Amino acid sequence: MNKNQIAISSLAMDLKRAALGYHRGSITMAHRFLQEAIKRKNEIDPESVKPYVANLLKKLDELVKEKDTARIAEDALMYSTLFQNASLSIA
């Protein structure tokens, strides 16, 4: 596993935890995992990943600005799945 693959896998897991937290109503916990996901995003070199992954990384910043927690939960789960699939295709 290379550095980007580990970071993308970790990003997917943080987003999944955030999605579950928002869905369950644990807003504080979910917000913390969303912040961890943003930190993880900054560890990934967008120049060395496929263009669609770099595009997803850019869209991830919009997720933090969203106010509707149900929307954040849905989008975080979707991004989680996409990043998880991306990390598997890097291998």
ZAKE-361779 format. One record per residue: residue number from 1; x, y, z of N, C-alpha, C, O, CB in turn. Coordinates in nm, 3 decimals. Glycine has a CB too. Example, Ala and Ser with C-alpha at 12.3 -4.5 7.8 and 13.67 -1.06 7.14 Angstrom:
<atoms>
- k|n.u|n.v|n.w|ca.u|ca.v|ca.w|c.u|c.v|c.w|o.u|o.v|o.w|cb.u|cb.v|cb.w
- 1|1.319|-0.569|0.780|1.230|-0.450|0.780|1.320|-0.330|0.780|1.424|-0.332|0.846|1.131|-0.447|0.905;
- 2|1.285|-0.225|0.708|1.367|-0.106|0.714|1.290|0.003|0.787|1.341|0.114|0.804|1.408|-0.060|0.572;
</atoms>
This chain:
<atoms>
- k|n.u|n.v|n.w|ca.u|ca.v|ca.w|c.u|c.v|c.w|o.u|o.v|o.w|cb.u|cb.v|cb.w
- 1|0.084|-0.119|0.000|0.000|0.000|0.000|0.088|0.124|0.000|0.183|0.135|0.077|-0.095|0.000|0.122;
- 2|0.055|0.217|-0.087|0.132|0.340|-0.088|0.065|0.446|0.001|-0.043|0.423|0.056|0.148|0.393|-0.231;
- 3|0.130|0.559|0.013|0.083|0.663|0.105|-0.057|0.713|0.069|-0.141|0.728|0.157|0.180|0.779|0.105;
- 4|-0.081|0.738|-0.059|-0.213|0.786|-0.101|-0.322|0.683|-0.078|-0.434|0.718|-0.040|-0.210|0.826|-0.247;
- 5|-0.291|0.558|-0.101|-0.391|0.452|-0.083|-0.433|0.442|0.064|-0.551|0.427|0.094|-0.336|0.316|-0.133;
- 6|-0.338|0.452|0.153|-0.369|0.447|0.297|-0.451|0.570|0.337|-0.548|0.558|0.411|-0.239|0.441|0.381;
- 7|-0.412|0.687|0.287|-0.484|0.809|0.321|-0.626|0.807|0.266|-0.719|0.851|0.334|-0.409|0.931|0.267;
- 8|-0.645|0.757|0.144|-0.779|0.751|0.085|-0.865|0.650|0.161|-0.983|0.675|0.184|-0.771|0.713|-0.065;
- 9|-0.807|0.538|0.200|-0.882|0.439|0.278|-0.923|0.497|0.413|-1.036|0.477|0.458|-0.797|0.312|0.299;
- 10|-0.833|0.568|0.477|-0.863|0.630|0.606|-0.968|0.740|0.591|-1.055|0.756|0.676|-0.735|0.689|0.669;
- 11|-0.960|0.815|0.481|-1.059|0.917|0.452|-1.198|0.855|0.437|-1.296|0.908|0.489|-1.021|0.994|0.325;
- 12|-1.205|0.744|0.367|-1.333|0.674|0.349|-1.390|0.630|0.484|-1.510|0.643|0.507|-1.315|0.552|0.257;
- 13|-1.306|0.579|0.571|-1.354|0.534|0.701|-1.400|0.651|0.788|-1.502|0.641|0.856|-1.243|0.456|0.774;
- 14|-1.327|0.763|0.786|-1.367|0.881|0.863|-1.502|0.935|0.813|-1.587|0.975|0.892|-1.259|0.991|0.853;
- 15|-1.520|0.935|0.681|-1.647|0.982|0.625|-1.762|0.889|0.661|-1.873|0.934|0.687|-1.636|0.994|0.473;
- 16|-1.734|0.760|0.664|-1.839|0.665|0.701|-1.880|0.685|0.846|-1.999|0.680|0.879|-1.793|0.521|0.677;
- 17|-1.782|0.705|0.933|-1.813|0.729|1.074|-1.890|0.860|1.093|-1.982|0.868|1.174|-1.683|0.733|1.157;
- 18|-1.853|0.962|1.016|-1.925|1.089|1.022|-2.069|1.071|0.975|-2.162|1.125|1.036|-1.854|1.197|0.937;
- 19|-2.088|0.997|0.868|-2.223|0.973|0.816|-2.309|0.900|0.918|-2.425|0.935|0.939|-2.217|0.892|0.686;
- 20|-2.252|0.799|0.982|-2.327|0.726|1.084|-2.360|0.814|1.203|-2.469|0.805|1.260|-2.248|0.603|1.130;
- 21|-2.266|0.899|1.242|-2.289|0.988|1.354|-2.400|1.088|1.326|-2.487|1.110|1.410|-2.162|1.062|1.387;
- 22|-2.398|1.148|1.208|-2.504|1.243|1.173|-2.638|1.172|1.164|-2.740|1.226|1.207|-2.472|1.313|1.040;
- 23|-2.639|1.052|1.110|-2.763|0.977|1.097|-2.822|0.941|1.234|-2.944|0.943|1.252|-2.739|0.849|1.015;
- 24|-2.736|0.907|1.329|-2.781|0.869|1.463|-2.813|0.988|1.552|-2.873|0.973|1.658|-2.676|0.784|1.530;
- 25|-2.772|1.107|1.508|-2.796|1.226|1.589|-2.682|1.262|1.681|-2.697|1.351|1.765|-2.919|1.207|1.669;
- 26|-2.569|1.196|1.667|-2.450|1.227|1.748|-2.368|1.333|1.674|-2.264|1.305|1.615|-2.363|1.097|1.775;
- 27|-2.419|1.455|1.678|-2.364|1.563|1.597|-2.219|1.596|1.634|-2.136|1.618|1.546|-2.450|1.687|1.610;
- 28|-2.189|1.599|1.763|-2.054|1.632|1.807|-1.953|1.530|1.757|-1.848|1.565|1.705|-2.048|1.642|1.960;
- 29|-1.986|1.403|1.773|-1.898|1.296|1.727|-1.884|1.300|1.575|-1.775|1.285|1.521|-1.950|1.158|1.772;
- 30|-1.995|1.321|1.506|-1.993|1.324|1.360|-1.910|1.441|1.309|-1.833|1.427|1.214|-2.137|1.333|1.304;
- 31|-1.924|1.555|1.373|-1.847|1.673|1.333|-1.697|1.648|1.352|-1.616|1.690|1.270|-1.891|1.797|1.414;
- 32|-1.662|1.580|1.459|-1.521|1.549|1.485|-1.463|1.460|1.375|-1.352|1.483|1.328|-1.505|1.481|1.621;
- 33|-1.539|1.357|1.335|-1.491|1.269|1.228|-1.487|1.341|1.094|-1.402|1.311|1.010|-1.579|1.145|1.218;
- 34|-1.577|1.435|1.072|-1.574|1.513|0.949|-1.448|1.600|0.945|-1.386|1.616|0.840|-1.700|1.600|0.937;
- 35|-1.411|1.657|1.060|-1.287|1.735|1.068|-1.164|1.646|1.045|-1.068|1.687|0.980|-1.277|1.805|1.205;
- 36|-1.168|1.523|1.098|-1.059|1.428|1.074|-1.050|1.394|0.925|-0.940|1.379|0.871|-1.080|1.299|1.157;
- 37|-1.165|1.383|0.860|-1.166|1.354|0.716|-1.102|1.468|0.637|-1.030|1.443|0.540|-1.310|1.330|0.667;
- 38|-1.128|1.591|0.678|-1.067|1.705|0.609|-0.916|1.706|0.629|-0.841|1.736|0.536|-1.128|1.837|0.661;
- 39|-0.870|1.672|0.750|-0.725|1.660|0.774|-0.666|1.552|0.684|-0.558|1.570|0.627|-0.697|1.629|0.923;
- 40|-0.737|1.440|0.674|-0.690|1.328|0.592|-0.685|1.368|0.445|-0.595|1.327|0.372|-0.781|1.206|0.611;
- 41|-0.783|1.448|0.402|-0.788|1.494|0.263|-0.661|1.573|0.229|-0.608|1.562|0.118|-0.913|1.581|0.240;
- 42|-0.614|1.651|0.324|-0.496|1.733|0.301|-0.367|1.651|0.292|-0.265|1.702|0.246|-0.482|1.836|0.410;
- 43|-0.371|1.525|0.335|-0.255|1.437|0.324|-0.240|1.378|0.184|-0.134|1.325|0.151|-0.265|1.326|0.426;
- 44|-0.345|1.386|0.104|-0.346|1.321|-0.028|-0.295|1.420|-0.132|-0.339|1.535|-0.137|-0.489|1.271|-0.064;
- 45|-0.203|1.373|-0.216|-0.149|1.455|-0.324|-0.244|1.444|-0.444|-0.250|1.339|-0.508|-0.005|1.409|-0.362;
- 46|-0.319|1.552|-0.475|-0.417|1.543|-0.584|-0.354|1.523|-0.722|-0.422|1.479|-0.815|-0.501|1.667|-0.586;
- 47|-0.226|1.554|-0.735|-0.158|1.536|-0.864|-0.127|1.390|-0.894|-0.110|1.352|-1.010|-0.029|1.617|-0.866;
- 48|-0.120|1.307|-0.789|-0.080|1.168|-0.810|-0.196|1.070|-0.806|-0.175|0.948|-0.807|0.021|1.130|-0.705;
- 49|-0.319|1.122|-0.802|-0.436|1.034|-0.806|-0.511|1.056|-0.936|-0.484|1.151|-1.010|-0.530|1.060|-0.683;
- 50|-0.604|0.968|-0.964|-0.683|0.981|-1.087|-0.765|1.110|-1.083|-0.799|1.158|-0.975|-0.776|0.857|-1.106;
- 51|-0.796|1.165|-1.199|-0.868|1.294|-1.203|-1.003|1.292|-1.130|-1.040|1.392|-1.069|-0.889|1.334|-1.346;
- 52|-1.076|1.181|-1.137|-1.206|1.179|-1.069|-1.189|1.182|-0.917|-1.274|1.236|-0.847|-1.285|1.055|-1.111;
- 53|-1.080|1.124|-0.866|-1.054|1.128|-0.722|-1.016|1.271|-0.681|-1.059|1.319|-0.577|-0.941|1.028|-0.684;
- 54|-0.935|1.337|-0.763|-0.898|1.475|-0.734|-1.023|1.565|-0.734|-1.034|1.656|-0.653|-0.794|1.527|-0.837;
- 55|-1.115|1.537|-0.826|-1.240|1.614|-0.832|-1.325|1.589|-0.706|-1.384|1.683|-0.652|-1.320|1.576|-0.958;
- 56|-1.330|1.465|-0.660|-1.403|1.433|-0.538|-1.342|1.502|-0.417|-1.413|1.549|-0.328|-1.406|1.281|-0.515;
- 57|-1.209|1.510|-0.414|-1.142|1.577|-0.303|-1.179|1.725|-0.299|-1.195|1.782|-0.191|-0.989|1.562|-0.316;
- 58|-1.193|1.789|-0.417|-1.233|1.929|-0.421|-1.376|1.946|-0.369|-1.405|2.042|-0.297|-1.221|1.984|-0.565;
- 59|-1.464|1.854|-0.406|-1.605|1.863|-0.366|-1.624|1.837|-0.216|-1.726|1.875|-0.159|-1.689|1.765|-0.446;
- 60|-1.527|1.774|-0.155|-1.537|1.742|-0.013|-1.544|1.868|0.074|-1.605|1.865|0.181|-1.420|1.657|0.030;
- 61|-1.484|1.978|0.030|-1.489|2.103|0.106|-1.631|2.159|0.114|-1.666|2.224|0.213|-1.397|2.207|0.042;
- 62|-1.713|2.133|0.012|-1.851|2.180|0.013|-1.933|2.109|0.121|-2.030|2.164|0.172|-1.915|2.160|-0.124;
- 63|-1.894|1.987|0.153|-1.965|1.910|0.254|-1.959|1.976|0.391|-2.055|1.971|0.467|-1.909|1.769|0.261;
- 64|-1.847|2.037|0.422|-1.828|2.102|0.551|-1.917|2.227|0.564|-1.959|2.262|0.674|-1.680|2.140|0.571;
- 65|-1.945|2.291|0.452|-2.024|2.414|0.453|-2.174|2.389|0.462|-2.251|2.481|0.492|-1.994|2.495|0.328;
- 66|-2.216|2.267|0.438|-2.358|2.231|0.441|-2.414|2.242|0.584|-2.345|2.209|0.680|-2.379|2.088|0.387;
- 67|-2.537|2.288|0.596|-2.601|2.303|0.728|-2.696|2.189|0.761|-2.714|2.156|0.878|-2.677|2.435|0.733;
- 68|-2.757|2.127|0.660|-2.854|2.020|0.681|-2.780|1.890|0.715|-2.708|1.835|0.632|-2.942|2.002|0.554;
- 69|-2.800|1.841|0.838|-2.726|1.723|0.883|-2.767|1.597|0.807|-2.685|1.507|0.787|-2.746|1.702|1.032;
- 70|-2.893|1.589|0.764|-2.935|1.472|0.686|-2.864|1.470|0.552|-2.824|1.364|0.503|-3.089|1.472|0.665;
- 71|-2.848|1.586|0.493|-2.777|1.596|0.365|-2.629|1.562|0.383|-2.570|1.494|0.299|-2.792|1.739|0.305;
- 72|-2.570|1.609|0.492|-2.429|1.578|0.520|-2.412|1.427|0.536|-2.317|1.369|0.484|-2.380|1.653|0.647;
- 73|-2.504|1.365|0.608|-2.497|1.219|0.630|-2.503|1.145|0.497|-2.424|1.053|0.474|-2.611|1.172|0.722;
- 74|-2.594|1.183|0.409|-2.608|1.116|0.280|-2.484|1.136|0.194|-2.431|1.041|0.136|-2.730|1.167|0.206;
- 75|-2.438|1.261|0.186|-2.323|1.291|0.102|-2.196|1.226|0.157|-2.114|1.176|0.079|-2.304|1.441|0.090;
- 76|-2.179|1.227|0.287|-2.060|1.166|0.347|-2.057|1.016|0.319|-1.951|0.960|0.292|-2.055|1.192|0.498;
- 77|-2.172|0.951|0.326|-2.178|0.808|0.297|-2.146|0.781|0.150|-2.076|0.686|0.117|-2.315|0.751|0.333;
- 78|-2.199|0.866|0.061|-2.170|0.850|-0.081|-2.021|0.869|-0.108|-1.960|0.786|-0.177|-2.252|0.951|-0.164;
- 79|-1.962|0.976|-0.055|-1.819|0.999|-0.075|-1.736|0.887|-0.013|-1.634|0.848|-0.069|-1.779|1.134|-0.014;
- 80|-1.779|0.836|0.100|-1.709|0.726|0.164|-1.700|0.606|0.071|-1.594|0.546|0.055|-1.779|0.687|0.294;
- 81|-1.811|0.572|0.010|-1.814|0.457|-0.081|-1.726|0.483|-0.203|-1.652|0.394|-0.246|-1.958|0.428|-0.125;
- 82|-1.733|0.603|-0.258|-1.652|0.636|-0.375|-1.502|0.632|-0.343|-1.423|0.579|-0.422|-1.689|0.775|-0.428;
- 83|-1.464|0.686|-0.228|-1.323|0.683|-0.189|-1.277|0.542|-0.157|-1.162|0.506|-0.185|-1.299|0.773|-0.070;
- 84|-1.364|0.462|-0.098|-1.327|0.324|-0.068|-1.302|0.247|-0.198|-1.205|0.171|-0.208|-1.438|0.254|0.015;
- 85|-1.388|0.267|-0.297|-1.369|0.203|-0.426|-1.241|0.252|-0.493|-1.169|0.174|-0.554|-1.489|0.228|-0.517;
- 86|-1.213|0.381|-0.480|-1.091|0.438|-0.538|-0.967|0.378|-0.475|-0.869|0.351|-0.543|-1.090|0.589|-0.523;
- 87|-0.971|0.358|-0.344|-0.853|0.303|-0.277|-0.828|0.158|-0.319|-0.714|0.112|-0.324|-0.869|0.311|-0.123;
- 88|-0.933|0.087|-0.349|-0.918|-0.052|-0.395|-0.866|-0.058|-0.538|-0.797|-0.154|-0.574|-1.050|-0.126|-0.384;
- 89|-0.900|0.042|-0.620|-0.855|0.039|-0.760|-0.710|0.083|-0.774|-0.648|0.058|-0.877|-0.944|0.127|-0.845;
- 90|-0.655|0.148|-0.671|-0.514|0.189|-0.675|-0.422|0.069|-0.661|-0.313|0.065|-0.719|-0.485|0.292|-0.564;
- 91|-0.466|-0.029|-0.586|-0.384|-0.146|-0.554|-0.338|-0.222|-0.675|-0.268|-0.323|-0.662|-0.458|-0.237|-0.465;
</atoms>
